[in-house]
């Protein structure tokens, strides 16, 4: 049971990290486009 929980938690964190990374990259690209 605990193992399953950690696996799910790991998956969620993984997805969150990917999502945040994507959002951050998009924001950075937008900033670059607006400044140059």
C-alpha positions in Angstrom: 0.0 0.0 0.0 2.7 2.4 1.0 4.7 1.5 -2.1 1.7 2.2 -4.3 1.3 5.6 -2.6 4.9 6.6 -3.2 4.7 5.5 -6.8 1.6 7.7 -7.3 3.2 10.6 -5.5 6.3 10.2 -7.7 4.2 10.3 -10.9 2.3 13.4 -9.8 5.6 15.2 -9.0 7.0 14.1 -12.3 4.0 15.6 -14.1 4.1 18.7 -12.1 7.8 19.2 -12.9 7.2 18.8 -16.6 4.3 21.1 -16.5 6.2 23.8 -14.6 9.2 23.4 -16.9 7.0 23.9 -19.9 5.3 26.9 -18.5 8.7 28.4 -17.5 10.2 27.9 -21.0 7.1 29.4 -22.6 7.4 32.5 -20.3 11.1 32.8 -21.1 10.5 32.6 -24.8 7.8 35.2 -24.6 10.2 37.5 -22.6 12.9 37.0 -25.2 10.6 37.9 -28.0 9.3 41.0 -26.3 12.7 42.3 -25.4 14.6 41.6 -28.6 
